[in-house]
Amino acid sequence: MAAISREEVAHLARLSRLAVTEQELDRFAGQLDVILQSVARVGEVAADDIPPTSHSVPLVNVLREDVVVPGLTRAEALSGAPDAAEDRFRVPQILADEE
């Protein structure tokens, strides 16, 4: 696989709308080349007889049974409210009514 060129890195930077310096172009070209070589090496190792997997070990969800537990009554929930009206929390209005 051919090494990625500075011009290709500059083109990618333009497409990504990234401002890069000349020094960054050299550094990024080297880094991207290493990444592309690594991906190519993985592609060489992958065998057709090995099925694709998303995880290296099987995953099992650990679930518990749903248990219904009593919650607060309306009166208990509103007992700590600084202001309540009509069995609801009363809060200051932040938006004006639309006319």
N, C-alpha and C positions, 0 to 999 in steps of 0.2 A: 504494500500500500504506500502510495506517495505521501510525503510529508505535506502538511497543510501550509500554505504560503501566507506571507504577510498580507498579500492582496486579498486572499480569501478571508482572513481574519478582519481586515478593514471592511470588506463587503458585509460580513456578518454583523459587524459593529454598526454599520450604516443601517442595515435592515432592522436592527434592534434599537436604533436611535440612541446608541451609546457613544459618548465622546471618549476616545482613547488616545493616549499619547503615543509617540513613536516607540518609546521604551516598552509601553504596555503591549503594543502590537507584537514585538519580538517575544516578550514573556508569554503572552497568550497563545501565540503560534506554537511555541514549545509545549505548553501545557495541553492544548487541544490535540496536538500530535500524539502525546502520551496517552490521552484518553481514547483516541481513535484506534491506536495500536492495541490497547487493552481490550476494547470491544471486538476488534477483529480476531484477537487471540481466543476470546470466549467463543466466538462463532466457529472457529476451527475445532474446538474441543467438543462442542455440542454434537451428540450422536443422534441419528435418526431413530434408534431403537429405545431411546430414553424419553418417556412421556413428559410433556411440559408440566411444571408444578408451580404453584404460587407460594408454597412454603416447603421448607425442607423436612418438617415433621408434621404429622397429621394434627389438625386442630379439633378440639372438642369444646363446645360451649358448656360452661358450668352454670347450671340454672337451679333455682330453688323454686319451690311451690309458692304460688301467690297465697298470701294469708291476709284475710280481711281483718283489719284492726279498727277500732272506733277512733274517730277523729274529734276535733273540737266541735262543739255546738256553735250555732250562730252567736249566741249570747257570750260564750267563752271567747270566741274570736274577737268580738267587738269590745270586750271588757277592757282591753289595753289601749284602745284607740283614743287619741286625743279628742276626736270629734266624730260622732256617728249620727246618722239621720236615716230614718226609714229602713232600718236593719242593714245599712251600708256604711262603709268608711266615708267620711266627708272630708274632701280635700279642697284646697283653694283652687279657684278657676285660673287657668294660665292662658287660655285662648278666649277671645271675645266671641260672642254668638254671631253667627253669620246672618246678615239681613237680606 
